[in-house]
């Protein structure tokens, strides 16, 4: 009688069980790393918005602008104007980037001399945990509850 070559069912089940255990350990770490990367991107985007707001205000002399005013309306070539300054990319201009939603709220007055920018996770606990915000001071603040208020929350260090 010939001896057959191959793996038994038990050996295959053991290999599958080992792979599942490794996946159970690796997947949560991957998700945490993705959230951390999204949060770092949100902070970078708020820095970009702060820089663009200051440049917009000093270039056009009409105060601060909305995301649409400081951004670019379409990919590709952009002609700068006070309504479409081309200071931030078209992805950030839409208000959604890397699992975060961005908004700029202008203060009262004409021209607006204050603004508040926020970056909040689109799916708290999945795309990011912390909310980030800033204002004309340029200080980026955060809140662990996926919200942010630049007058109350802690500064990012």
LINKA-V419084 format. One record per residue. SS is DSSP state (@ for helix, = for strand, . for the rest). OMEGA is omega in radians with two decimals (none if undefined). D_CENTER is the distance of its C-alpha to the mean C-alpha in Angstrom with 2 decimals. Layout:
SS,OMEGA,D_CENTER
SS,OMEGA,D_CENTER
This chain:
.,-3.14,66.16
.,3.07,63.10
.,-3.12,60.17
.,3.10,56.98
.,3.11,53.95
.,-3.10,50.39
.,3.07,48.26
.,-3.14,49.26
@,3.13,47.16
@,3.13,46.67
@,3.11,45.32
@,3.11,42.78
@,3.10,41.67
@,3.12,41.24
@,3.12,39.01
@,3.13,36.85
@,3.10,36.62
@,3.11,35.53
@,3.12,32.79
@,3.11,31.54
@,3.11,31.59
@,3.12,29.58
@,3.13,26.97
@,3.10,26.86
@,-3.00,26.11
@,-3.03,23.56
@,3.10,21.33
@,3.09,20.05
@,3.11,19.29
@,3.13,17.37
@,3.09,15.23
@,3.12,14.63
@,3.11,13.78
@,3.09,11.18
@,3.12,9.55
@,3.11,9.99
@,3.09,8.52
@,3.13,5.17
@,3.10,5.68
@,3.09,7.10
@,3.13,4.75
@,3.10,3.02
@,3.10,6.82
@,3.12,7.82
@,3.09,6.54
@,3.05,8.39
@,3.11,11.14
@,3.12,11.48
@,3.12,11.87
@,-3.14,14.34
@,-3.14,16.26
@,3.12,16.48
@,-3.14,17.75
@,3.13,20.39
@,3.12,21.44
@,-3.12,21.71
@,-3.11,23.79
@,-3.12,26.05
@,-3.02,26.55
@,3.10,27.40
.,-3.13,28.73
.,-3.13,27.66
.,-3.12,25.15
.,-3.09,21.42
.,3.08,19.89
.,3.07,17.59
@,3.14,14.59
@,-3.12,17.32
@,-3.12,19.67
@,-3.05,17.62
.,3.09,16.16
.,-3.00,18.02
.,-3.09,19.37
.,3.09,19.83
.,3.10,19.30
.,-3.08,22.03
.,-3.11,24.28
.,3.08,23.45
.,-3.04,26.06
.,3.04,24.85
=,-3.12,26.13
.,3.10,25.43
.,-3.09,24.02
=,-2.92,21.92
.,3.09,21.40
.,-3.12,19.44
.,3.06,17.48
.,-3.08,13.98
.,-3.08,13.55
@,3.11,14.24
@,3.12,11.03
@,3.11,9.10
@,3.14,12.42
@,3.12,12.27
.,3.13,9.51
=,3.13,7.58
=,3.05,5.28
.,3.07,4.69
.,3.12,5.67
=,3.06,4.13
=,-3.09,6.92
=,3.09,7.67
=,3.04,11.35
=,3.09,13.98
=,-3.12,17.25
=,3.10,20.24
.,-3.14,23.00
.,3.07,26.59
.,3.08,29.06
.,-0.05,29.87
.,3.11,28.32
.,-3.11,25.28
.,3.07,25.20
.,3.04,22.25
=,3.02,18.74
=,3.07,15.95
=,-3.13,12.27
=,3.01,9.94
=,-3.08,6.37
=,-3.12,7.54
=,3.11,7.19
.,3.09,9.10
.,-3.10,11.42
=,-3.12,11.90
.,3.12,13.44
.,-3.14,12.33
.,3.12,8.64
=,-3.13,8.19
.,-3.04,10.93
.,3.00,10.21
=,-3.11,9.36
=,3.10,8.97
=,3.13,11.20
=,3.05,13.52
=,-3.07,16.67
.,3.07,19.27
.,-3.14,20.13
.,3.13,17.04
.,3.11,16.57
.,-3.10,13.12
=,-3.13,13.79
=,3.04,12.57
=,-3.09,14.18
.,-3.11,14.60
.,3.11,15.39
.,3.03,12.01
.,3.10,13.32
.,3.07,13.71
.,-3.06,16.68
.,3.12,17.09
.,-3.04,20.81
.,-2.95,20.87
.,-3.06,18.08
=,3.10,18.26
=,3.09,17.12
.,-3.08,14.88
.,none,17.49
